[in-house]
Amino acid sequence: MKIGNFGYYWLDTWILANVIQLATQDFCIRYLGRSNDPCGRQHDQMTQAARSVPANIAEGNSRHTTSRETEMKLFDVARASLAELTNDYINWLLHNESTPWSVQSEEYKEICKIYLESPTYKNDVQHLSGIHILAQKHKFDKWLSSNDSTVEANCLIILCNRLILMLRNQISNQLEKFKEEGGFTEALTAARLTHRTEQSKDANAPMCPKCGKPMIKRVAKKGKNSGKEFWSCSGYPNCNGTRDLE
């Protein structure tokens, strides 16, 4: 996963999210109007749900180095927005006396065989990513430009379901990394503990009577010794060895 100001531009999830947003905007412009959406609420809800997906993927990836917890939460928000949008398209089909395509249908299988190309841009990222996104969207023109709302809705349901699965896998992978490496808060704690351990070594701190690691000066926060300094094992909480401060 690329990280940085434009890291999310390389994510297949973000690219497909943009395809879905563009196609949803086209769908709402073509098929929602005064006759079936007089207040424009359905148009707003669907386009906002579609906008939420790439926006939250982008923000989540941008927070990768500072908070994996926030990254996973934002990816999950994107996934929830997709579920909402999928239900809107299913409702559209049902309202038009139609149903989502069967997974055994030829249309379903044909769309599932179409995969996104990996981006190759190196410089001028925003310009080239725009070209790339449009090229990926045009792969589905047979259905997204059919001028048949039920065909377009079915295609978008398949794309939404694909992206939901991709995000679910992305969240799962991040969760495994978080279990192994921790997040930003854990990294700060580890860095602070390492720094304090080095300071203790310079100050000729005593060794822990339990495990032999160098000890660190801490201040008791509660109990009868509250506010007083004492020696605590640098391996805490794995080791709770202490010594009185002479």
N, C-alpha and C positions, 0 to 999 in steps of 0.2 A: 504494500500500500504506500503510495507516494504521500508525503506530508509536507505542508508548507502553505503559502498563501493560495496556491492553485492546485493543491494536492488532490482535491476531489474531482478535478477535471478529468483525471485518469480513471475514475471509478466507473465500472460498468453500471452499477446501481444508479449513479447520478446521471449518466448518459441516458439510460432507459427511462428514468424519471422525467427527464426533459422531453423525451419523445411522447410520453403519456400526457404531460402537461400541454404540449402543443396540440396534440390530437384532441384532447378534451376541450380546449378553447375553440377549435374548429367545429367540433360536434355541437357545442352550446350555441355558437353563432348560427349554425345552419338549422338546428332543429328546435331551439327554444325561442319562443316569441310571445307576443301579446295574447295569442289565442290559448296557449297552454302554460304560459308562465307570465301572467300579466304584471306581477310585481317584481319579476326578475330574481326572485329568491332562489329558485332552483339553479339558475345560471350562476349566481354568486357562490352558492354552496359548493357546486361541482368544480368550478374553476379555482376556488380557494383551497379545496381539498387537494386538487391536483398541484397547485402551487406549493402547498405545504411539504410535499414529498421531496423535491430537489432542494428546497430551502433548508429543511432539517438535515438532510444528508450532508449538505455543504457545511452547515454550522457544526454538525457532529464531527466530521472529519477535521475541521479546523481546530477543534478542541482536543484532538488525539493526544498531543504531547502534554497537555496540562490537566486533563481529567477524562480518563477512560469511562468513568461512571457517567459523566454527562454525555459523552459520545454515544454510549449504548442507549441511554434514555432518548436521545434525539433520533437515533435510528429507529427506535421503537415507536416514536411519535409518527415518523414517516410511514412506518408499516401500518399503524392504526388509520392514518389518513387514506392509505390505499384501500384498506378494507371498507371504509366509508364510501369511497368513490366506486368501488366494485359493486356495492349494494345499490348505488344509484343506477348503474347501468343494468343490473339485473331487474330492478323495478321498471326501468324503461321497456325492457323486453316484455315483461309480464303485462304491462299496461297496453302494449301493442299486440297482445294475444300471441306472443312468441316466447321462446325459452332459450336459455344458453345452449350452445352447441354441445353435443355429446363428445366425450373424449375419444370416441370411436369414429367421429365424423371426419371426412376428408379435409374439410376446412380447418378443423382443429389441428389435425396432424400436420398439415402444410405450414401453418403459422408456427407451430412448435419446432419445425425444422430450420427456421430462420434464426440465425444467431447474430449478435452484434460483432462488428470488427473491433479489434483492439486499437486504441488511438495511437498515432505515431508522431504527433506534434512534439517539437522540442522548444522552439521559440515562437513568439507571437501567439501564445497559448489561447487567449480568448477568441481571437479571430479564427484560428484553425479548429478550435473545439466547436465553434458555431457551424463551420462547414461539416465537421464530422457528425454532429447531432442531426443535422438535416439529412445527411446521407443515410444514417441509420433509420430515420423516420420514413424515408422514401422506400425502404425495403418492404414496408407494409402498405404501400399505396393501393395495391389491388383491393384491399379491404377498407382502409381508412379514407379512400377517395371514391368509394363506390356510389355515393349519393343514396344509399339505403341505410337508414338509421339502425336497423336491426343488425346488419352486417358489421357496421362500424362499432356498435356497442359490443357485439360478440368478440371482435378482435381486441378491443380494449380490455374486456374482462380477462382474456387470456394473457395479455401483457401485464395487467395488474397482478394476476395470480403469480406470474413468473417473477415479478419484482418482489412480491411479498416473500416468496421462497428465498430469493437471493439475499434479502435483508435479514431474514431469519438466520441464514447461514453465517452472514457477516457478524451478527450479534453474538451467535454461538462461538465463533472463532475469537472474538474480542473477549468474551467471558472467560474462555480458557486461558488466554494470555494474562488477563487480570488476575486469575487465580494463581498463576505462576509468578508474575512479576509485580503485582499490585498496581496501584494507580499513582497519581501525582502526590497525594497526601502521604502515601507510604514511602515514596521516594524522598520526600522532604524530611520525613522522620528519620529514615535511614541515614541521610546525609548529615543531619544534625547530630545524630547519635555517633556517627563516625568522627565528626569534628570534635565532639565533647570527649570521646575516647582518646583522641590524639592529644587534646589539651591535658587530660589526666596523666597521660604518659610523661608529658613534659614537666608536670608538677610532681613527679615521683609518687603517684598515687599508689596506695597499697593494692595487693592482689586479692581477689575474692576468696574468702575462706572455703567456699563450696566448689567453685569450678576453676579458679586460678586466673580468670580474666582480670584486666585492669578495672579499677573501680572509678566511679564518677560521683562528684559532689551533687547531691540533690537536697531539696528543701521539703521537709515533711509538711503535707497539706492538711492533715487532720490528726486527731488523737492528742495525747498529753504532750507530745513533742512538736506539735504544730508550729511551723515557723522556724524550726531549728534545722541546721544543716547536718547531713550524715553521709557516709559513704555507701553507694549502692552499686551493685554489679552492673557492668556495661552490657551484660547479656540479658538483662531484664526485658521482657517478662519470662523468658525461658529459665532464668535463674534468679532467685530472690535473695541472694546473699547480701548481707549488710554488715557494716562496721560503724562503731561510734567515731565521731570526728574528734581527734585529740586537740 
